[in-house]
Amino acid sequence: MMEDEVKKRTRRWLETKGYKVKAEVKISCPDDSENNHGSVVLDFWAYKDPAKIVWCECKGDQSLSELLEGFIRLEFGVFYGGGHGILAVPHTATMRLLSHKKFLAQAKDVIQILDVEQNKLKQM
């Protein structure tokens, strides 16, 4: 299946579940001197009132990122990965994610939470 078709089907599925889906959005990030990621572009984002969706960007080596992404997917039932290690996490699950700081601290600067609606970056 082509990537565009996956995006369309994902958007349709989210809409049937009551999510509001917004088009592509660019989020400014602090300049990362190693990777030069000045911004992250999400294909789309979704939310349900009143909860927001926050996005997590996993940093570090690939195997660690994959481990963390797998953990987050299992723990929170993440429904969409936006590429580049970005995962959608329901806003209401943020505190649950923070409660696993001991696990997440195994890597330095591993996870950042992007609050799409406020366009702000929060470091964990």
Backbone atoms as SQL, in Angstrom:
CREATE TABLE atoms (id INTEGER PRIMARY KEY, chain TEXT, resi INTEGER, resn TEXT, atom TEXT, x REAL, y REAL, z REAL);
INSERT INTO atoms VALUES
  (1, 'A', 1, 'MET', 'N', 0.852, -1.187, 0.000),
  (2, 'A', 1, 'MET', 'CA', 0.000, 0.000, 0.000),
  (3, 'A', 1, 'MET', 'C', 0.895, 1.247, 0.000),
  (4, 'A', 2, 'MET', 'N', 0.550, 2.212, -0.822),
  (5, 'A', 2, 'MET', 'CA', 1.332, 3.447, -0.915),
  (6, 'A', 2, 'MET', 'C', 1.134, 4.290, 0.339),
  (7, 'A', 3, 'GLU', 'N', 2.162, 5.109, 0.653),
  (8, 'A', 3, 'GLU', 'CA', 2.117, 5.934, 1.863),
  (9, 'A', 3, 'GLU', 'C', 0.920, 6.882, 1.866),
  (10, 'A', 4, 'ASP', 'N', 0.607, 7.480, 0.711),
  (11, 'A', 4, 'ASP', 'CA', -0.535, 8.406, 0.633),
  (12, 'A', 4, 'ASP', 'C', -1.844, 7.702, 0.976),
  (13, 'A', 5, 'GLU', 'N', -1.980, 6.458, 0.513),
  (14, 'A', 5, 'GLU', 'CA', -3.196, 5.687, 0.794),
  (15, 'A', 5, 'GLU', 'C', -3.310, 5.385, 2.291),
  (16, 'A', 6, 'VAL', 'N', -2.169, 5.077, 2.922),
  (17, 'A', 6, 'VAL', 'CA', -2.161, 4.822, 4.366),
  (18, 'A', 6, 'VAL', 'C', -2.619, 6.071, 5.110),
  (19, 'A', 7, 'LYS', 'N', -2.104, 7.232, 4.708),
  (20, 'A', 7, 'LYS', 'CA', -2.491, 8.496, 5.352),
  (21, 'A', 7, 'LYS', 'C', -3.990, 8.742, 5.201),
  (22, 'A', 8, 'LYS', 'N', -4.512, 8.523, 3.992),
  (23, 'A', 8, 'LYS', 'CA', -5.948, 8.748, 3.745),
  (24, 'A', 8, 'LYS', 'C', -6.798, 7.832, 4.624),
  (25, 'A', 9, 'ARG', 'N', -6.430, 6.561, 4.660),
  (26, 'A', 9, 'ARG', 'CA', -7.195, 5.598, 5.458),
  (27, 'A', 9, 'ARG', 'C', -7.114, 5.927, 6.944),
  (28, 'A', 10, 'THR', 'N', -5.924, 6.334, 7.397),
  (29, 'A', 10, 'THR', 'CA', -5.758, 6.697, 8.806),
  (30, 'A', 10, 'THR', 'C', -6.627, 7.885, 9.151),
  (31, 'A', 11, 'ARG', 'N', -6.634, 8.886, 8.273),
  (32, 'A', 11, 'ARG', 'CA', -7.456, 10.082, 8.509),
  (33, 'A', 11, 'ARG', 'C', -8.935, 9.719, 8.564),
  (34, 'A', 12, 'ARG', 'N', -9.377, 8.890, 7.615),
  (35, 'A', 12, 'ARG', 'CA', -10.788, 8.472, 7.588),
  (36, 'A', 12, 'ARG', 'C', -11.159, 7.726, 8.869),
  (37, 'A', 13, 'TRP', 'N', -10.269, 6.807, 9.305),
  (38, 'A', 13, 'TRP', 'CA', -10.528, 6.036, 10.521),
  (39, 'A', 13, 'TRP', 'C', -10.640, 6.958, 11.726),
  (40, 'A', 14, 'LEU', 'N', -9.728, 7.936, 11.840),
  (41, 'A', 14, 'LEU', 'CA', -9.766, 8.880, 12.956),
  (42, 'A', 14, 'LEU', 'C', -11.076, 9.664, 12.950),
  (43, 'A', 15, 'GLU', 'N', -11.510, 10.096, 11.766),
  (44, 'A', 15, 'GLU', 'CA', -12.756, 10.863, 11.652),
  (45, 'A', 15, 'GLU', 'C', -13.954, 10.028, 12.097),
  (46, 'A', 16, 'THR', 'N', -13.956, 8.727, 11.765),
  (47, 'A', 16, 'THR', 'CA', -15.077, 7.878, 12.183),
  (48, 'A', 16, 'THR', 'C', -15.099, 7.680, 13.698),
  (49, 'A', 17, 'LYS', 'N', -13.956, 7.846, 14.350),
  (50, 'A', 17, 'LYS', 'CA', -13.864, 7.704, 15.804),
  (51, 'A', 17, 'LYS', 'C', -14.100, 9.026, 16.532),
  (52, 'A', 18, 'GLY', 'N', -14.477, 10.060, 15.783),
  (53, 'A', 18, 'GLY', 'CA', -14.810, 11.332, 16.414),
  (54, 'A', 18, 'GLY', 'C', -13.661, 12.312, 16.552),
  (55, 'A', 19, 'TYR', 'N', -12.505, 12.006, 15.943),
  (56, 'A', 19, 'TYR', 'CA', -11.375, 12.929, 15.998),
  (57, 'A', 19, 'TYR', 'C', -11.534, 14.011, 14.936),
  (58, 'A', 20, 'LYS', 'N', -11.087, 15.207, 15.267),
  (59, 'A', 20, 'LYS', 'CA', -11.016, 16.272, 14.276),
  (60, 'A', 20, 'LYS', 'C', -9.620, 16.200, 13.679),
  (61, 'A', 21, 'VAL', 'N', -9.550, 16.140, 12.364),
  (62, 'A', 21, 'VAL', 'CA', -8.262, 15.980, 11.698),
  (63, 'A', 21, 'VAL', 'C', -7.888, 17.281, 11.015),
  (64, 'A', 22, 'LYS', 'N', -6.689, 17.755, 11.295),
  (65, 'A', 22, 'LYS', 'CA', -6.209, 18.984, 10.668),
  (66, 'A', 22, 'LYS', 'C', -5.096, 18.642, 9.696),
  (67, 'A', 23, 'ALA', 'N', -4.940, 19.505, 8.714),
  (68, 'A', 23, 'ALA', 'CA', -3.952, 19.269, 7.662),
  (69, 'A', 23, 'ALA', 'C', -2.529, 19.439, 8.189),
  (70, 'A', 24, 'GLU', 'N', -1.583, 19.260, 7.292),
  (71, 'A', 24, 'GLU', 'CA', -0.156, 19.353, 7.613),
  (72, 'A', 24, 'GLU', 'C', 0.160, 20.592, 8.442),
  (73, 'A', 25, 'VAL', 'N', 1.019, 20.420, 9.421),
  (74, 'A', 25, 'VAL', 'CA', 1.393, 21.537, 10.289),
  (75, 'A', 25, 'VAL', 'C', 2.895, 21.488, 10.531),
  (76, 'A', 26, 'LYS', 'N', 3.517, 22.660, 10.546),
  (77, 'A', 26, 'LYS', 'CA', 4.957, 22.760, 10.790),
  (78, 'A', 26, 'LYS', 'C', 5.165, 23.245, 12.217),
  (79, 'A', 27, 'ILE', 'N', 6.024, 22.557, 12.950),
  (80, 'A', 27, 'ILE', 'CA', 6.287, 22.912, 14.342),
  (81, 'A', 27, 'ILE', 'C', 7.744, 23.306, 14.486),
  (82, 'A', 28, 'SER', 'N', 7.979, 24.484, 15.038),
  (83, 'A', 28, 'SER', 'CA', 9.353, 24.939, 15.262),
  (84, 'A', 28, 'SER', 'C', 9.948, 24.212, 16.452),
  (85, 'A', 29, 'CYS', 'N', 11.193, 23.823, 16.318),
  (86, 'A', 29, 'CYS', 'CA', 11.917, 23.148, 17.387),
  (87, 'A', 29, 'CYS', 'C', 13.226, 23.891, 17.627),
  (88, 'A', 30, 'PRO', 'N', 13.796, 23.725, 18.813),
  (89, 'A', 30, 'PRO', 'CA', 15.112, 24.321, 19.033),
  (90, 'A', 30, 'PRO', 'C', 16.098, 23.745, 18.028),
  (91, 'A', 31, 'ASP', 'N', 17.011, 24.551, 17.572),
  (92, 'A', 31, 'ASP', 'CA', 17.976, 24.099, 16.573),
  (93, 'A', 31, 'ASP', 'C', 18.875, 23.034, 17.174),
  (94, 'A', 32, 'ASP', 'N', 18.876, 21.871, 16.569),
  (95, 'A', 32, 'ASP', 'CA', 19.697, 20.759, 17.019),
  (96, 'A', 32, 'ASP', 'C', 20.976, 20.780, 16.194),
  (97, 'A', 33, 'SER', 'N', 22.087, 21.157, 16.806),
  (98, 'A', 33, 'SER', 'CA', 23.328, 21.347, 16.064),
  (99, 'A', 33, 'SER', 'C', 23.798, 20.076, 15.362),
  (100, 'A', 34, 'GLU', 'N', 23.510, 18.901, 15.953),
  (101, 'A', 34, 'GLU', 'CA', 23.938, 17.656, 15.328),
  (102, 'A', 34, 'GLU', 'C', 23.113, 17.338, 14.087),
  (103, 'A', 35, 'ASN', 'N', 21.811, 17.472, 14.209),
  (104, 'A', 35, 'ASN', 'CA', 20.922, 17.052, 13.123),
  (105, 'A', 35, 'ASN', 'C', 20.331, 18.197, 12.319),
  (106, 'A', 36, 'ASN', 'N', 20.470, 19.411, 12.812),
  (107, 'A', 36, 'ASN', 'CA', 19.916, 20.591, 12.144),
  (108, 'A', 36, 'ASN', 'C', 18.426, 20.463, 11.861),
  (109, 'A', 37, 'HIS', 'N', 17.681, 19.940, 12.839),
  (110, 'A', 37, 'HIS', 'CA', 16.229, 19.872, 12.688),
  (111, 'A', 37, 'HIS', 'C', 15.643, 21.158, 13.252),
  (112, 'A', 38, 'GLY', 'N', 15.520, 22.183, 12.431),
  (113, 'A', 38, 'GLY', 'CA', 14.952, 23.443, 12.896),
  (114, 'A', 38, 'GLY', 'C', 13.456, 23.349, 13.081),
  (115, 'A', 39, 'SER', 'N', 12.824, 22.413, 12.371),
  (116, 'A', 39, 'SER', 'CA', 11.385, 22.244, 12.500),
  (117, 'A', 39, 'SER', 'C', 11.003, 20.823, 12.118),
  (118, 'A', 40, 'VAL', 'N', 9.830, 20.435, 12.563),
  (119, 'A', 40, 'VAL', 'CA', 9.288, 19.119, 12.241),
  (120, 'A', 40, 'VAL', 'C', 7.965, 19.344, 11.533),
  (121, 'A', 41, 'VAL', 'N', 7.753, 18.666, 10.423),
  (122, 'A', 41, 'VAL', 'CA', 6.486, 18.786, 9.708),
  (123, 'A', 41, 'VAL', 'C', 5.685, 17.511, 9.933),
  (124, 'A', 42, 'LEU', 'N', 4.504, 17.660, 10.516),
  (125, 'A', 42, 'LEU', 'CA', 3.612, 16.525, 10.713),
  (126, 'A', 42, 'LEU', 'C', 2.690, 16.435, 9.506),
  (127, 'A', 43, 'ASP', 'N', 2.476, 15.212, 9.020),
  (128, 'A', 43, 'ASP', 'CA', 1.571, 15.038, 7.877),
  (129, 'A', 43, 'ASP', 'C', 0.182, 15.556, 8.214),
  (130, 'A', 44, 'PHE', 'N', -0.274, 15.248, 9.402),
  (131, 'A', 44, 'PHE', 'CA', -1.525, 15.793, 9.917),
  (132, 'A', 44, 'PHE', 'C', -1.554, 15.515, 11.408),
  (133, 'A', 45, 'TRP', 'N', -2.466, 16.135, 12.098),
  (134, 'A', 45, 'TRP', 'CA', -2.651, 15.833, 13.514),
  (135, 'A', 45, 'TRP', 'C', -4.125, 15.777, 13.809),
  (136, 'A', 46, 'ALA', 'N', -4.462, 15.110, 14.907),
  (137, 'A', 46, 'ALA', 'CA', -5.868, 14.895, 15.230),
  (138, 'A', 46, 'ALA', 'C', -6.089, 15.130, 16.710),
  (139, 'A', 47, 'TYR', 'N', -7.306, 15.511, 17.051),
  (140, 'A', 47, 'TYR', 'CA', -7.620, 15.733, 18.466),
  (141, 'A', 47, 'TYR', 'C', -9.104, 15.530, 18.700),
  (142, 'A', 48, 'LYS', 'N', -9.444, 15.264, 19.941),
  (143, 'A', 48, 'LYS', 'CA', -10.833, 15.172, 20.375),
  (144, 'A', 48, 'LYS', 'C', -11.015, 16.225, 21.444),
  (145, 'A', 49, 'ASP', 'N', -12.081, 16.996, 21.382),
  (146, 'A', 49, 'ASP', 'CA', -12.336, 17.987, 22.425),
  (147, 'A', 49, 'ASP', 'C', -12.678, 17.269, 23.721),
  (148, 'A', 50, 'PRO', 'N', -12.181, 17.702, 24.867),
  (149, 'A', 50, 'PRO', 'CA', -11.251, 18.812, 25.036),
  (150, 'A', 50, 'PRO', 'C', -9.793, 18.374, 25.025),
  (151, 'A', 51, 'ALA', 'N', -9.546, 17.067, 24.898),
  (152, 'A', 51, 'ALA', 'CA', -8.160, 16.594, 24.954),
  (153, 'A', 51, 'ALA', 'C', -7.369, 17.032, 23.733),
  (154, 'A', 52, 'LYS', 'N', -6.091, 17.235, 23.937),
  (155, 'A', 52, 'LYS', 'CA', -5.193, 17.584, 22.840),
  (156, 'A', 52, 'LYS', 'C', -4.359, 16.352, 22.516),
  (157, 'A', 53, 'ILE', 'N', -3.694, 16.416, 21.407),
  (158, 'A', 53, 'ILE', 'CA', -2.733, 15.376, 21.071),
  (159, 'A', 53, 'ILE', 'C', -1.355, 16.007, 21.180),
  (160, 'A', 54, 'VAL', 'N', -0.461, 15.364, 21.872),
  (161, 'A', 54, 'VAL', 'CA', 0.916, 15.834, 21.909),
  (162, 'A', 54, 'VAL', 'C', 1.763, 14.838, 21.131),
  (163, 'A', 55, 'TRP', 'N', 2.855, 15.305, 20.624),
  (164, 'A', 55, 'TRP', 'CA', 3.717, 14.466, 19.798),
  (165, 'A', 55, 'TRP', 'C', 5.048, 14.269, 20.489),
  (166, 'A', 56, 'CYS', 'N', 5.560, 13.055, 20.443),
  (167, 'A', 56, 'CYS', 'CA', 6.852, 12.747, 21.049),
  (168, 'A', 56, 'CYS', 'C', 7.862, 12.470, 19.948),
  (169, 'A', 57, 'GLU', 'N', 8.995, 13.108, 20.037),
  (170, 'A', 57, 'GLU', 'CA', 10.076, 12.823, 19.101),
  (171, 'A', 57, 'GLU', 'C', 11.155, 12.074, 19.865),
  (172, 'A', 58, 'CYS', 'N', 11.389, 10.835, 19.473),
  (173, 'A', 58, 'CYS', 'CA', 12.393, 10.032, 20.153),
  (174, 'A', 58, 'CYS', 'C', 13.769, 10.361, 19.592),
  (175, 'A', 59, 'LYS', 'N', 14.688, 10.712, 20.484),
  (176, 'A', 59, 'LYS', 'CA', 16.046, 11.042, 20.066),
  (177, 'A', 59, 'LYS', 'C', 16.991, 9.938, 20.530),
  (178, 'A', 60, 'GLY', 'N', 18.187, 9.920, 19.976),
  (179, 'A', 60, 'GLY', 'CA', 19.166, 8.908, 20.360),
  (180, 'A', 60, 'GLY', 'C', 19.415, 7.965, 19.196),
  (181, 'A', 61, 'ASP', 'N', 20.145, 6.875, 19.452),
  (182, 'A', 61, 'ASP', 'CA', 20.435, 5.964, 18.347),
  (183, 'A', 61, 'ASP', 'C', 19.167, 5.221, 17.943),
  (184, 'A', 62, 'GLN', 'N', 19.217, 4.641, 16.759),
  (185, 'A', 62, 'GLN', 'CA', 18.014, 4.057, 16.163),
  (186, 'A', 62, 'GLN', 'C', 17.421, 2.933, 17.007),
  (187, 'A', 63, 'SER', 'N', 18.269, 2.034, 17.530),
  (188, 'A', 63, 'SER', 'CA', 17.722, 0.904, 18.295),
  (189, 'A', 63, 'SER', 'C', 17.035, 1.385, 19.570),
  (190, 'A', 64, 'LEU', 'N', 17.601, 2.411, 20.221),
  (191, 'A', 64, 'LEU', 'CA', 16.983, 2.957, 21.425),
  (192, 'A', 64, 'LEU', 'C', 15.667, 3.650, 21.080),
  (193, 'A', 65, 'SER', 'N', 15.675, 4.404, 19.982),
  (194, 'A', 65, 'SER', 'CA', 14.448, 5.078, 19.551),
  (195, 'A', 65, 'SER', 'C', 13.347, 4.064, 19.281),
  (196, 'A', 66, 'GLU', 'N', 13.705, 2.971, 18.591),
  (197, 'A', 66, 'GLU', 'CA', 12.714, 1.943, 18.278),
  (198, 'A', 66, 'GLU', 'C', 12.179, 1.291, 19.550),
  (199, 'A', 67, 'LEU', 'N', 13.071, 1.051, 20.518),
  (200, 'A', 67, 'LEU', 'CA', 12.651, 0.474, 21.796),
  (201, 'A', 67, 'LEU', 'C', 11.659, 1.393, 22.501),
  (202, 'A', 68, 'LEU', 'N', 11.986, 2.679, 22.554),
  (203, 'A', 68, 'LEU', 'CA', 11.115, 3.634, 23.228),
  (204, 'A', 68, 'LEU', 'C', 9.794, 3.804, 22.498),
  (205, 'A', 69, 'GLU', 'N', 9.863, 3.857, 21.159),
  (206, 'A', 69, 'GLU', 'CA', 8.630, 3.986, 20.389),
  (207, 'A', 69, 'GLU', 'C', 7.734, 2.778, 20.633),
  (208, 'A', 70, 'GLY', 'N', 8.338, 1.586, 20.657),
  (209, 'A', 70, 'GLY', 'CA', 7.558, 0.381, 20.927),
  (210, 'A', 70, 'GLY', 'C', 6.916, 0.423, 22.302),
  (211, 'A', 71, 'PHE', 'N', 7.680, 0.887, 23.294),
  (212, 'A', 71, 'PHE', 'CA', 7.166, 1.012, 24.658),
  (213, 'A', 71, 'PHE', 'C', 5.985, 1.978, 24.701),
  (214, 'A', 72, 'ILE', 'N', 6.140, 3.129, 24.060),
  (215, 'A', 72, 'ILE', 'CA', 5.076, 4.140, 24.079),
  (216, 'A', 72, 'ILE', 'C', 3.835, 3.620, 23.355),
  (217, 'A', 73, 'ARG', 'N', 4.040, 2.945, 22.229),
  (218, 'A', 73, 'ARG', 'CA', 2.902, 2.393, 21.484),
  (219, 'A', 73, 'ARG', 'C', 2.125, 1.392, 22.343),
  (220, 'A', 74, 'LEU', 'N', 2.849, 0.504, 23.014),
  (221, 'A', 74, 'LEU', 'CA', 2.183, -0.504, 23.843),
  (222, 'A', 74, 'LEU', 'C', 1.501, 0.121, 25.051),
  (223, 'A', 75, 'GLU', 'N', 2.182, 1.055, 25.694),
  (224, 'A', 75, 'GLU', 'CA', 1.666, 1.649, 26.926),
  (225, 'A', 75, 'GLU', 'C', 0.445, 2.523, 26.675),
  (226, 'A', 76, 'PHE', 'N', 0.454, 3.246, 25.574),
  (227, 'A', 76, 'PHE', 'CA', -0.597, 4.242, 25.353),
  (228, 'A', 76, 'PHE', 'C', -1.497, 3.951, 24.158),
  (229, 'A', 77, 'GLY', 'N', -1.270, 2.838, 23.464),
  (230, 'A', 77, 'GLY', 'CA', -2.098, 2.525, 22.311),
  (231, 'A', 77, 'GLY', 'C', -2.026, 3.613, 21.258),
  (232, 'A', 78, 'VAL', 'N', -0.812, 4.038, 20.949),
  (233, 'A', 78, 'VAL', 'CA', -0.618, 5.117, 19.981),
  (234, 'A', 78, 'VAL', 'C', -1.184, 4.693, 18.633),
  (235, 'A', 79, 'PHE', 'N', -1.911, 5.606, 17.993),
  (236, 'A', 79, 'PHE', 'CA', -2.589, 5.227, 16.761),
  (237, 'A', 79, 'PHE', 'C', -1.884, 5.685, 15.495),
  (238, 'A', 80, 'TYR', 'N', -0.926, 6.587, 15.579),
  (239, 'A', 80, 'TYR', 'CA', -0.306, 7.079, 14.356),
  (240, 'A', 80, 'TYR', 'C', 1.120, 7.518, 14.603),
  (241, 'A', 81, 'GLY', 'N', 2.016, 7.058, 13.766),
  (242, 'A', 81, 'GLY', 'CA', 3.407, 7.512, 13.807),
  (243, 'A', 81, 'GLY', 'C', 3.615, 8.471, 12.653),
  (244, 'A', 82, 'GLY', 'N', 4.121, 9.640, 12.921),
  (245, 'A', 82, 'GLY', 'CA', 4.268, 10.658, 11.875),
  (246, 'A', 82, 'GLY', 'C', 5.604, 10.615, 11.165),
  (247, 'A', 83, 'GLY', 'N', 6.380, 9.570, 11.347),
  (248, 'A', 83, 'GLY', 'CA', 7.694, 9.502, 10.728),
  (249, 'A', 83, 'GLY', 'C', 8.715, 10.260, 11.551),
  (250, 'A', 84, 'HIS', 'N', 9.972, 10.053, 11.262),
  (251, 'A', 84, 'HIS', 'CA', 11.067, 10.733, 11.961),
  (252, 'A', 84, 'HIS', 'C', 10.965, 10.533, 13.464),
  (253, 'A', 85, 'GLY', 'N', 10.467, 9.375, 13.909),
  (254, 'A', 85, 'GLY', 'CA', 10.381, 9.085, 15.340),
  (255, 'A', 85, 'GLY', 'C', 9.320, 9.866, 16.073),
  (256, 'A', 86, 'ILE', 'N', 8.350, 10.406, 15.353),
  (257, 'A', 86, 'ILE', 'CA', 7.309, 11.198, 16.005),
  (258, 'A', 86, 'ILE', 'C', 6.099, 10.311, 16.259),
  (259, 'A', 87, 'LEU', 'N', 5.598, 10.361, 17.468),
  (260, 'A', 87, 'LEU', 'CA', 4.436, 9.564, 17.831),
  (261, 'A', 87, 'LEU', 'C', 3.366, 10.446, 18.435),
  (262, 'A', 88, 'ALA', 'N', 2.126, 10.095, 18.176),
  (263, 'A', 88, 'ALA', 'CA', 1.010, 10.820, 18.786),
  (264, 'A', 88, 'ALA', 'C', 0.677, 10.161, 20.112),
  (265, 'A', 89, 'VAL', 'N', 0.551, 10.970, 21.148),
  (266, 'A', 89, 'VAL', 'CA', 0.175, 10.466, 22.469),
  (267, 'A', 89, 'VAL', 'C', -0.982, 11.313, 22.977),
  (268, 'A', 90, 'PRO', 'N', -2.089, 10.705, 23.412),
  (269, 'A', 90, 'PRO', 'CA', -3.190, 11.516, 23.934),
  (270, 'A', 90, 'PRO', 'C', -2.716, 12.411, 25.072),
  (271, 'A', 91, 'HIS', 'N', -3.193, 13.633, 25.077),
  (272, 'A', 91, 'HIS', 'CA', -2.789, 14.626, 26.078),
  (273, 'A', 91, 'HIS', 'C', -3.032, 14.101, 27.488),
  (274, 'A', 92, 'THR', 'N', -4.109, 13.368, 27.657),
  (275, 'A', 92, 'THR', 'CA', -4.462, 12.848, 28.980),
  (276, 'A', 92, 'THR', 'C', -3.470, 11.797, 29.464),
  (277, 'A', 93, 'ALA', 'N', -2.665, 11.242, 28.561),
  (278, 'A', 93, 'ALA', 'CA', -1.699, 10.207, 28.943),
  (279, 'A', 93, 'ALA', 'C', -0.327, 10.785, 29.273),
  (280, 'A', 94, 'THR', 'N', -0.168, 12.088, 29.158),
  (281, 'A', 94, 'THR', 'CA', 1.141, 12.699, 29.380),
  (282, 'A', 94, 'THR', 'C', 1.673, 12.407, 30.773),
  (283, 'A', 95, 'MET', 'N', 0.823, 12.520, 31.795),
  (284, 'A', 95, 'MET', 'CA', 1.276, 12.274, 33.159),
  (285, 'A', 95, 'MET', 'C', 1.671, 10.810, 33.355),
  (286, 'A', 96, 'ARG', 'N', 0.963, 9.913, 32.696),
  (287, 'A', 96, 'ARG', 'CA', 1.334, 8.498, 32.765),
  (288, 'A', 96, 'ARG', 'C', 2.708, 8.291, 32.139),
  (289, 'A', 97, 'LEU', 'N', 2.959, 8.990, 31.048),
  (290, 'A', 97, 'LEU', 'CA', 4.262, 8.894, 30.389),
  (291, 'A', 97, 'LEU', 'C', 5.359, 9.407, 31.319),
  (292, 'A', 98, 'LEU', 'N', 5.091, 10.538, 31.974),
  (293, 'A', 98, 'LEU', 'CA', 6.077, 11.118, 32.883),
  (294, 'A', 98, 'LEU', 'C', 6.366, 10.202, 34.070),
  (295, 'A', 99, 'SER', 'N', 5.385, 9.384, 34.463),
  (296, 'A', 99, 'SER', 'CA', 5.590, 8.486, 35.603),
  (297, 'A', 99, 'SER', 'C', 6.625, 7.403, 35.292),
  (298, 'A', 100, 'HIS', 'N', 6.951, 7.235, 34.025),
  (299, 'A', 100, 'HIS', 'CA', 7.953, 6.241, 33.622),
  (300, 'A', 100, 'HIS', 'C', 9.326, 6.881, 33.421),
  (301, 'A', 101, 'LYS', 'N', 9.553, 8.012, 34.071),
  (302, 'A', 101, 'LYS', 'CA', 10.806, 8.745, 33.875),
  (303, 'A', 101, 'LYS', 'C', 12.038, 7.890, 34.132),
  (304, 'A', 102, 'LYS', 'N', 11.942, 6.974, 35.107),
  (305, 'A', 102, 'LYS', 'CA', 13.089, 6.124, 35.426),
  (306, 'A', 102, 'LYS', 'C', 13.485, 5.294, 34.202),
  (307, 'A', 103, 'PHE', 'N', 12.492, 4.747, 33.535),
  (308, 'A', 103, 'PHE', 'CA', 12.758, 3.975, 32.319),
  (309, 'A', 103, 'PHE', 'C', 13.283, 4.887, 31.211),
  (310, 'A', 104, 'LEU', 'N', 12.619, 6.018, 31.042),
  (311, 'A', 104, 'LEU', 'CA', 12.984, 6.923, 29.958),
  (312, 'A', 104, 'LEU', 'C', 14.353, 7.558, 30.173),
  (313, 'A', 105, 'ALA', 'N', 14.794, 7.658, 31.439),
  (314, 'A', 105, 'ALA', 'CA', 16.072, 8.295, 31.757),
  (315, 'A', 105, 'ALA', 'C', 17.266, 7.449, 31.327),
  (316, 'A', 106, 'GLN', 'N', 17.018, 6.246, 30.827),
  (317, 'A', 106, 'GLN', 'CA', 18.119, 5.409, 30.363),
  (318, 'A', 106, 'GLN', 'C', 18.844, 6.049, 29.185),
  (319, 'A', 107, 'ALA', 'N', 18.212, 6.984, 28.543),
  (320, 'A', 107, 'ALA', 'CA', 18.851, 7.702, 27.442),
  (321, 'A', 107, 'ALA', 'C', 18.779, 9.188, 27.728),
  (322, 'A', 108, 'LYS', 'N', 19.855, 9.895, 27.413),
  (323, 'A', 108, 'LYS', 'CA', 19.915, 11.330, 27.671),
  (324, 'A', 108, 'LYS', 'C', 19.131, 12.059, 26.586),
  (325, 'A', 109, 'ASP', 'N', 18.303, 12.999, 26.975),
  (326, 'A', 109, 'ASP', 'CA', 17.513, 13.800, 26.025),
  (327, 'A', 109, 'ASP', 'C', 16.746, 12.913, 25.054),
  (328, 'A', 110, 'VAL', 'N', 16.080, 11.903, 25.585),
  (329, 'A', 110, 'VAL', 'CA', 15.439, 10.921, 24.711),
  (330, 'A', 110, 'VAL', 'C', 14.126, 11.415, 24.132),
  (331, 'A', 111, 'ILE', 'N', 13.292, 11.980, 24.979),
  (332, 'A', 111, 'ILE', 'CA', 11.953, 12.313, 24.499),
  (333, 'A', 111, 'ILE', 'C', 11.637, 13.773, 24.741),
  (334, 'A', 112, 'GLN', 'N', 11.066, 14.386, 23.742),
  (335, 'A', 112, 'GLN', 'CA', 10.552, 15.739, 23.873),
  (336, 'A', 112, 'GLN', 'C', 9.071, 15.677, 23.541),
  (337, 'A', 113, 'ILE', 'N', 8.285, 16.473, 24.232),
  (338, 'A', 113, 'ILE', 'CA', 6.854, 16.504, 23.945),
  (339, 'A', 113, 'ILE', 'C', 6.536, 17.791, 23.210),
  (340, 'A', 114, 'LEU', 'N', 5.913, 17.657, 22.072),
  (341, 'A', 114, 'LEU', 'CA', 5.495, 18.808, 21.280),
  (342, 'A', 114, 'LEU', 'C', 3.995, 18.987, 21.457),
  (343, 'A', 115, 'ASP', 'N', 3.595, 20.095, 22.010),
  (344, 'A', 115, 'ASP', 'CA', 2.175, 20.397, 22.124),
  (345, 'A', 115, 'ASP', 'C', 1.781, 21.139, 20.853),
  (346, 'A', 116, 'VAL', 'N', 1.141, 20.422, 19.951),
  (347, 'A', 116, 'VAL', 'CA', 0.855, 20.964, 18.629),
  (348, 'A', 116, 'VAL', 'C', -0.008, 22.213, 18.709),
  (349, 'A', 117, 'GLU', 'N', -1.027, 22.167, 19.568),
  (350, 'A', 117, 'GLU', 'CA', -1.976, 23.272, 19.620),
  (351, 'A', 117, 'GLU', 'C', -1.321, 24.571, 20.077),
  (352, 'A', 118, 'GLN', 'N', -0.421, 24.472, 21.045),
  (353, 'A', 118, 'GLN', 'CA', 0.259, 25.659, 21.551),
  (354, 'A', 118, 'GLN', 'C', 1.565, 25.931, 20.804),
  (355, 'A', 119, 'ASN', 'N', 1.987, 24.972, 19.957),
  (356, 'A', 119, 'ASN', 'CA', 3.221, 25.099, 19.182),
  (357, 'A', 119, 'ASN', 'C', 4.415, 25.370, 20.097),
  (358, 'A', 120, 'LYS', 'N', 4.444, 24.691, 21.241),
  (359, 'A', 120, 'LYS', 'CA', 5.536, 24.859, 22.202),
  (360, 'A', 120, 'LYS', 'C', 6.231, 23.523, 22.405),
  (361, 'A', 121, 'LEU', 'N', 7.484, 23.608, 22.763),
  (362, 'A', 121, 'LEU', 'CA', 8.260, 22.405, 23.024),
  (363, 'A', 121, 'LEU', 'C', 8.533, 22.302, 24.514),
  (364, 'A', 122, 'LYS', 'N', 8.304, 21.125, 25.077),
  (365, 'A', 122, 'LYS', 'CA', 8.579, 20.901, 26.499),
  (366, 'A', 122, 'LYS', 'C', 9.604, 19.784, 26.609),
  (367, 'A', 123, 'GLN', 'N', 10.652, 20.019, 27.350),
  (368, 'A', 123, 'GLN', 'CA', 11.679, 18.994, 27.546),
  (369, 'A', 123, 'GLN', 'C', 11.325, 18.151, 28.764),
  (370, 'A', 124, 'MET', 'N', 11.401, 16.832, 28.645),
  (371, 'A', 124, 'MET', 'CA', 11.131, 15.950, 29.784),
  (372, 'A', 124, 'MET', 'C', 12.393, 15.756, 30.575);
